[in-house]
């Protein structure tokens, strides 16, 4: 990608990555008991595999494998096609998403350096051709476990506003800013805000959104 990113200050340049590693490792150690409990419940209620793994674009659009706890069944129609998210997302899965417990395994992505604690959320690989050059700036930094958009609307925010928030975040990454985003995210989770979009059980598909606006992917 052509966009280049210059760290805003010493925190982003020298301290953000070491803090990410420490926080990721601490989360795995302190909450190891919770990982075990959630894994057992997922195995009992949803079956195998316990973990959901999917390719996502990271910093500079480098593809990595993102890990989450599984929240959906593999229910399919008579033709073998997966049923819509609304059908496959169980009550237990909704609970995991509402509490963000499904995202616990992403701590390992943070430890590996694929992700940061705070940054633009890593989305689907198939969305890359549909981003504008401005929106692609969200990929100039590591994606995050949470981000500004997650703390301010989550799935209720439309795609254009979400990406505008992501790009704005990349322009001024500070320690206090990251702390505020983490605290705001905790409040949003506790209030169960923005879990579902107005059109979907999760988030409206970005490609569908672009097509509804008459946009075309980059060639």
Buried (B, 14 or more C-beta within 10 A) or exposed (E): BEBEBEEBEEBBEEEBBEBBBEBBBEBBEEBEEEBEEBBEBBEEBBEEEBEBEEEBBBBEBEEBEBBBBBBBBEEEEEEEEEBEBEEBBBEBBBEBBBBBBBBBBBBBBBBEBBBBBBBBBBBBEEBBEBBEEEBBBBBBBBBBBBBBBBBBBBBBBBBEEBBBBBBEBBEEBBBEBBEBBBEBBEEBBEEEBBBBBEEBBBBBBBBEBBEEEEEEEEE
